């Protein structure tokens, strides 16, 4: 049981590290992303945009068509306007 928990811990850590890399990539390219994808959702994997759409349902469908699990992919809304939550 301990071995399974350790594997799950390692998998979770790898996923978090992967997501951090994707967020860093988005921040490094944010100006060009705002110009090209204003008011769109983008999905990023391995420093590449793998899906673009206006609605999350559309992004999920595109990811699933590629055989990807949407829960494991970074999706970000790109906007030229500052959004305050």
C-alpha positions in Angstrom: 0.0 0.0 0.0 2.8 2.4 0.9 4.4 1.7 -2.6 1.2 2.6 -4.3 0.9 5.8 -2.3 4.4 6.8 -3.2 3.8 6.2 -6.9 0.6 8.4 -6.7 2.6 11.1 -4.9 5.3 11.0 -7.6 2.7 11.2 -10.4 1.0 14.1 -8.7 4.3 15.9 -8.3 5.2 15.3 -11.9 1.8 16.7 -13.0 2.3 19.8 -10.9 5.8 20.4 -12.2 4.5 20.0 -15.8 1.8 22.5 -15.2 4.2 25.0 -13.7 6.3 24.8 -16.9 3.2 25.5 -19.0 2.3 28.5 -16.9 5.8 29.8 -17.2 5.7 29.4 -21.0 2.4 31.2 -21.1 3.8 34.1 -19.1 6.9 34.3 -21.3 4.8 34.5 -24.4 1.8 36.5 -23.1 2.2 39.5 -25.3 2.2 37.5 -28.5 -0.6 35.3 -27.2 -2.7 38.4 -26.5 -2.2 39.6 -30.0 -3.1 36.3 -31.7 -5.6 34.7 -29.3 -7.5 37.7 -27.7 -10.7 36.5 -26.1 -9.9 32.8 -26.7 -9.1 29.8 -24.6 -5.8 28.1 -25.3 -4.7 24.6 -24.2 -0.9 24.3 -23.8 1.2 21.1 -23.6 5.0 20.9 -23.8 5.3 24.6 -24.6 2.9 24.3 -27.6 -0.7 25.4 -28.2 -2.6 22.2 -28.9 -6.1 23.6 -28.9 -7.9 27.0 -29.3 -11.5 27.8 -28.8 -14.1 30.2 -27.5 -15.8 27.7 -25.1 -14.4 25.2 -22.7 -16.6 22.5 -24.2 -14.9 23.0 -27.5 -11.4 22.8 -25.9 -12.4 19.6 -24.1 -13.7 18.0 -27.3 -10.5 18.9 -29.2 -8.3 17.5 -26.4 -10.3 14.3 -26.2 -10.0 13.9 -30.0 -6.2 14.0 -29.5 -6.5 11.3 -26.9 -5.6 13.6 -24.1 -7.2 13.9 -20.6 -8.4 17.5 -20.3 -7.8 17.4 -16.5 -4.1 17.1 -17.2 -3.8 20.0 -19.6 -3.3 23.7 -18.8 -6.1 25.8 -20.3 -5.9 29.6 -20.1 -8.3 32.4 -21.2 -6.3 35.0 -23.1 -7.4 38.6 -23.1 -5.9 42.0 -23.9 -8.1 43.5 -21.2 -7.1 43.2 -17.6 -9.6 40.9 -15.8 -10.1 41.5 -12.1 -11.7 38.7 -10.1 
